Structure formats: C-alpha cells, structure tokens
C-alpha cells in the first residue's frame, strides 16, 4: 500500500512538471499541438489524483480500524484489571 502511494506521488509530481513545461511552451508558441499535449497532461493529472485520493482514503480507513482495535484492547484490559481488583 505505501509503495503504491509513493509511486502515485512520484508519478503525479513528474506529470505536473511535464504539464508546467508544456504550459510554458503553450504560452510562448501558442500552437495547436501544444494545446492537445497540455489537455492530455491535465487529463493524466486528474486520473492520477483520483487514484491517489483512493489510496489516501484506504489508508485512512485502515488507520481508523487500527485505532478502534487498540481502543477495544485497552477497554478489555481495563475491564480485566477492574474484575481482578474486585476479587
């Protein structure tokens, strides 16, 4: 999961750098071909961002489950400690 997330981040940054360069070229040259490349890069960025959002959400769900599991274990330990104190 983490490796995939880092890969998505690197891919997003690399694509954004390409977008930035292409955007500069589009401003300077104002060619039809540069508009096509620019729009394609924006589409790529959108798809990468969607995948990254899903990865982050999955991490968030997993983290919440781990925290809930810890709370349950603590409550069980506390309940065991309280029952031992009353005996």
N, C-alpha and C positions, 0 to 999 in steps of 0.2 A: 504494500500500500504506500509506504513512504517513498520507496524508489520511484514508483509511478508518479507520485505527486511531484517529486523533484524534477522528473523528466518533463512533466507538463509545464512546470515553471520555466525550465530552460527553453523549452520549445516556444512558449509564449514570449519570452524575452527576445529570442532570436527572430521570431516573426515580427515582433514590434520594431526591432532595429531595421529589418528589411522594409517595413512599412514606412518608417521615418525617412529612410534614404529615398524610397520611391516617391514619397510625398514631396521631398525637396526637388526631385527631378521633375515631377509634375508641375510644381510651381515655376520652375525655371524653363522647361521645354514646352509645356502645355501641349503634349501630343496625345492622340487618341490611344495609342498603345500604352502610354503611362497611366491613363485613366483605367484601362482594363486591368493592368497589373495592380494598381492601387486598390481597386474594388475587390479583386481576388484576395489580396492580403487582408483586407478588412473582414472578409468572409472567413478566412482562415483563423483570424484572431477571435472572431465570435465563436467558432466551433471549439477552439482550444479553451476559451473562457468557460464555455458550458461544461466541458469535461473537467476542468479544474474546480468549478463550483460543485460538481457531483462528488469529486474526491474529497473536498473540504467538508461537505455535508456528511459523507460516510465517516470521515474521521470524527466529526462532532458526535454522531450517533454512537460510535464505538466508545468514545471517551465518556459520554453520558452513562452508558451501560457499565463501564468500569467503575465510575464513581458511585452509581447506585449499588453495585455489588459490594463495594467497600462499606457503604453505609449499612447494608444488611448484615455483613460480617461483624461490624462494630456493635450493632444492636444485639446480635446473637451473643457475642462475648460479654456484653454488659448484662444481658439477661442471665447468662450462666453465672456471672460473678454475683449478681444480686440473689440468685437462688442458692448459691453456695453460702452466702453471708447469713441467710435466714435459717440454715440448717444447723 
